[in-house]
């Protein structure tokens, strides 16, 4: 399985750090020009890990697509030092906005000067024939940090499932606000890329300036939002009132990573015919999402939902949720087992509904 071609209607809007009044639009032709320039620099690499140490910017997207177009695997990191710190594999090349040498010449991608730092040729052939898409690390807040190599066969079923489930089209505007250290960002990018939708890129600083994030959502006609409950709760009351009442372009809001904020959302008037909410559940070890549930506001509890494409659930005798199916990743260099223990205790009802209850152990997800 591989990534579908980049749809010819794919475009981007970029919000800069300093000014929220004017976004920069990057159309398909310009995107592909950037992808080609980056791919040209990566022609000598095949099935290697390429680090992308760039800020949120159109060049960041073109860099990722350039890596994938040359049949390499990407990892996003904050610095050159981080790019060289992985234990399960070695980074072959680093794409950065910082020069490593005084005489190093950059290339200009969508107005950003970027540099290529060659480390060597470290092939990922030991990880089998299934093509790898990206590397992501668990946060380590609940245990030892894990490095997860994600094949296309694991992430693309999420993209195909969400594309159909949420009926993503060329008229959609998908918000890209998730940090590149949190694997749902890949879903935001690839949903826009394969469906030819528009991707609204906002700086990471907007997450701590919720008024700017809300302004961008409303101004640029965002239709699809993927967000954590914590981030949703800090958006301005006025903006949420408008969005939830159906007075904006937002049609779909999916919430994951934390307990679904039922009571918080119920404080607002919701236009149920205009806007839909979904609860998603997943663990980084089977990146990215494993299940999805459309919210029925008459329900008193929110289930984790039905397994997504290529995903199966089982519950152990101790009540721990196990994830199986065709979607498997390499965790710290080793292929995960047929059934991955999630570390989550769940309740399985007679009707087959699954409700999250608690953490089982110190596994990181």
C-alpha positions in Angstrom: 0.0 0.0 0.0 1.3 3.5 -0.8 0.1 7.0 -0.7 -2.4 8.1 -3.4 -1.1 10.7 -5.9 -1.3 14.3 -4.7 -4.7 15.6 -5.9 -4.5 18.4 -8.4 -6.8 20.6 -6.5 -4.8 20.5 -3.3 -3.8 23.9 -2.0 -2.7 25.6 1.2 -3.4 28.8 3.2 -0.6 29.9 5.5 -1.1 32.1 8.5 2.2 33.7 9.6 3.4 34.2 13.2 3.1 37.9 13.3 -0.1 38.8 11.5 -3.5 37.1 11.5 -5.0 39.5 9.0 -3.7 38.1 5.8 -3.0 34.5 4.8 -0.8 33.4 2.0 -2.4 31.0 -0.5 -0.2 28.4 -2.2 -1.8 26.7 -5.2 -1.1 23.2 -6.5 1.4 24.2 -9.2 3.5 26.1 -6.6 3.3 23.2 -4.1 4.5 20.7 -6.7 7.3 23.0 -7.7 8.4 23.0 -4.1 8.0 19.2 -3.9 10.1 18.8 -7.0 12.9 21.0 -5.7 13.1 18.9 -2.5 12.8 15.6 -4.3 15.7 16.6 -6.5 17.8 17.0 -3.4 16.8 13.6 -2.2 17.2 11.5 -5.4 20.2 9.6 -3.9 18.1 8.4 -1.0 15.7 5.4 -1.1 13.9 3.9 1.9 15.8 6.1 4.3 14.7 8.1 7.3 14.6 11.9 6.4 14.2 14.3 9.3 12.1 17.5 8.7 13.2 20.1 11.2 11.1 23.0 9.8 8.5 25.4 11.3 4.9 25.2 10.4 5.0 26.6 6.9 4.1 25.6 3.3 7.7 24.4 2.9 7.1 22.0 5.8 4.3 20.4 3.8 6.3 20.3 0.5 9.2 18.8 2.4 7.1 15.9 3.7 5.6 15.3 0.3 9.0 15.4 -1.3 10.3 12.8 1.1 7.3 10.6 0.4 7.5 11.1 -3.4 11.1 9.8 -3.3 10.0 6.7 -1.4 11.6 7.7 1.8 10.2 7.9 5.4 9.9 11.2 7.3 10.2 12.2 10.9 9.4 15.7 12.2 11.6 17.1 14.9 12.3 20.4 16.5 16.1 20.5 15.9 19.1 18.9 14.3 20.1 17.5 17.7 16.7 15.7 18.1 17.0 14.3 14.5 20.2 12.6 15.5 18.9 11.1 18.7 16.8 8.2 17.6 17.8 4.8 18.8 15.8 2.3 16.6 17.2 3.7 13.4 19.5 6.4 12.1 18.5 9.6 10.2 20.1 9.8 6.7 19.4 13.4 6.0 18.0 16.4 7.8 16.0 19.2 6.2 16.4 22.3 8.3 16.0 26.1 8.2 19.4 26.4 9.9 22.7 26.0 8.1 25.2 23.6 9.6 28.2 25.2 7.8 29.0 28.8 7.0 29.3 28.2 3.2 26.3 26.0 2.9 23.8 27.2 0.2 20.1 27.0 0.8 17.2 26.5 -1.5 14.1 28.7 -1.4 10.9 26.8 -0.9 7.8 29.0 -0.7 9.8 31.9 0.7 11.6 29.8 3.3 15.4 29.1 3.1 16.1 25.5 3.8 19.2 23.4 4.0 20.0 19.7 3.6 22.4 18.0 6.1 23.7 14.6 4.9 24.5 12.0 7.6 25.0 9.0 5.4 22.8 6.2 3.8 21.1 4.3 6.5 18.5 2.1 4.8 15.3 0.9 6.5 15.4 -2.5 4.6 15.5 -4.4 7.9 11.8 -3.4 8.4 10.5 -5.5 5.6 8.8 -4.9 2.3 5.9 -2.8 3.7 6.8 0.7 2.8 7.3 3.0 5.7 5.6 6.5 5.8 6.9 8.2 9.0 8.4 7.8 12.5 6.6 9.2 15.5 7.5 8.9 19.2 5.2 8.5 22.1 5.2 11.3 24.7 6.8 9.2 27.4 4.6 10.8 30.1 3.1 7.5 31.0 6.2 5.4 30.7 9.3 4.8 28.6 9.3 6.8 25.3 8.7 4.6 22.3 9.8 5.1 18.7 7.1 4.0 16.3 7.8 3.4 12.6 4.5 3.6 10.7 3.9 1.9 7.4 1.5 3.1 4.8 -0.6 0.0 5.5 -1.2 1.4 9.0 -1.9 5.1 8.3 -3.6 5.0 4.9 -6.7 3.0 6.1 -7.3 5.9 8.5 -7.2 8.3 5.5 -9.5 6.2 3.3 -11.9 5.6 6.2 -12.1 9.3 7.2 -12.4 10.4 3.6 -15.6 8.3 3.2 -16.9 8.7 6.7 -16.7 12.5 6.7 -17.2 12.9 2.9 -14.1 15.0 2.4 -14.2 16.8 -1.0 -12.3 19.5 -2.9 -14.5 22.2 -1.3 -13.4 21.3 2.3 -10.9 23.4 4.3 -9.0 21.3 6.8 -7.4 22.9 9.8 -3.8 22.0 10.4 -3.1 23.2 14.0 -1.9 19.9 15.6 1.7 19.9 16.7 4.0 17.8 14.5 5.0 15.7 17.6 1.4 14.4 17.9 0.6 11.9 15.1 -2.9 13.2 14.3 -1.1 16.0 12.3 -0.4 13.4 9.6 -4.2 12.8 9.3 -4.8 16.5 8.7 -2.2 16.7 6.0 -3.0 13.5 4.1 -6.8 14.1 4.2 -6.2 17.3 2.4 -3.6 16.0 0.0 -5.4 12.9 -1.2 -8.8 14.6 -1.5 -7.6 17.8 -3.1 -9.0 19.9 -0.2 -7.5 23.1 1.1 -5.1 22.9 4.2 -5.1 25.9 6.6 -1.7 26.0 8.2 -1.5 27.9 11.5 1.6 28.4 13.6 2.1 26.4 16.8 1.9 29.6 18.8 -1.8 29.9 17.9 -2.6 27.0 20.2 -1.6 29.2 23.1 -3.4 32.2 21.6 -6.9 30.7 21.1 -8.4 34.0 19.9 -6.0 33.9 16.9 -6.9 30.3 16.2 -10.6 31.0 16.4 -10.2 34.0 14.1 -8.4 31.9 11.5 -11.0 29.1 11.7 -13.8 31.6 11.0 -12.1 33.8 8.5 -10.8 31.1 6.2 -13.9 28.9 6.1 -12.6 25.9 7.9 -15.0 22.9 7.5 -13.1 20.1 9.3 -11.5 20.4 12.7 -9.5 17.7 14.6 -8.7 18.9 18.1 -8.2 17.8 21.7 -10.9 18.6 24.2 -8.5 20.8 26.2 -7.8 22.9 23.1 -11.4 23.2 22.3 -12.3 24.4 25.8 -10.0 27.4 25.6 -11.4 28.8 22.4 -13.3 32.0 22.9 -16.9 31.6 24.1 -18.1 33.9 21.2 -16.4 31.8 18.6 -17.7 28.5 20.0 -21.2 29.9 20.2 -21.1 30.8 16.5 -19.5 27.4 15.4 -21.8 25.2 17.5 -24.9 27.0 16.4 -24.1 26.4 12.8 -23.3 30.0 12.0 -19.9 29.2 10.5 -18.6 26.9 7.8 -17.5 24.2 10.3 -19.3 20.9 9.6 -17.2 18.3 11.4 -15.4 18.4 14.7 -13.5 15.3 15.8 -12.1 15.1 19.3 -9.6 12.7 20.6 -6.6 12.2 23.0 -8.7 12.9 26.1 -12.2 12.1 27.5 -15.0 13.5 25.3 -16.2 16.9 26.8 -19.9 16.2 26.7 -20.9 18.5 29.6 -18.8 21.4 28.2 -20.3 21.2 24.7 -23.9 20.9 26.1 -23.6 24.3 27.6 -24.0 25.7 24.0 -26.8 25.6 21.5 -25.9 23.0 18.9 -27.4 22.9 15.4 -27.5 19.1 15.1 -28.4 19.2 11.4 -25.5 21.4 10.5 -22.6 20.3 12.6 -21.5 16.8 13.7 -19.2 15.8 16.6 -17.2 12.6 16.7 -15.2 10.9 19.5 -12.0 9.2 18.2 -9.8 6.8 20.1 -6.3 5.6 19.3 -2.8 4.9 20.5 0.5 6.0 18.9 1.6 2.3 18.7 -1.1 1.8 16.0 -0.9 5.2 14.5 -3.1 7.2 14.3 -6.7 6.4 15.2 -8.3 3.1 16.0 -12.0 3.9 16.3 -14.7 6.6 15.8 -18.1 7.3 17.2 -20.6 9.9 16.0 -22.0 11.7 19.0 -25.7 11.1 19.8 -26.5 13.8 22.4 -29.3 11.6 23.8 -26.7 9.1 25.1 -25.5 9.5 28.7 -22.1 8.0 28.0 -19.7 8.3 25.1 -18.3 5.1 23.6 -15.0 4.8 21.9 -16.9 3.8 18.7 -16.5 1.2 16.0 -13.1 0.1 14.8 -11.8 1.9 11.8 -10.8 0.3 8.5 -8.2 -2.5 9.0 -8.7 -2.4 12.8 -10.1 -5.0 15.2 -10.8 -4.9 18.9 -10.6 -7.5 21.6 -10.9 -7.2 25.4 -8.7 -9.4 27.6 -9.9 -11.2 30.8 -8.5 -8.3 32.8 -10.5 -5.8 30.9 -7.6 -4.4 28.8 -8.4 -3.3 25.3 -6.3 -5.0 22.6 -6.0 -3.7 19.1 -5.5 -6.1 16.2 -6.1 -6.3 12.4 -3.9 -5.5 9.4 -2.6 -2.2 10.8 0.7 -2.9 12.6 3.8 -0.7 13.3 7.4 -1.2 14.3 7.8 -0.3 18.0 11.4 0.4 19.0 12.6 -1.5 15.9 10.3 -4.6 16.3 7.0 -5.4 14.6 4.1 -5.3 17.0 2.3 -8.5 17.8 -1.0 -9.6 16.3 -2.8 -8.0 19.3 -1.4 -4.9 20.8 -2.1 -4.2 24.5 -3.2 -0.6 24.8 -2.9 -0.2 28.6 -6.5 1.0 28.7 -9.1 -0.6 30.8 -12.5 -0.7 29.1 -16.0 -1.8 29.7 -17.6 -4.1 27.0 -21.4 -4.1 27.1 -23.7 -6.9 26.0 -24.6 -4.8 23.0 -20.9 -4.7 22.0 -20.3 -1.1 22.9 -16.9 -0.2 24.4 -16.4 2.5 27.0 -13.0 3.7 28.2 -12.6 3.4 32.0 -9.0 3.9 33.1 -5.3 3.2 32.5 -4.2 -0.4 33.1 -0.4 0.2 33.5 2.4 2.6 32.6 2.3 2.0 28.9 2.7 5.2 26.9 0.1 6.1 24.3 
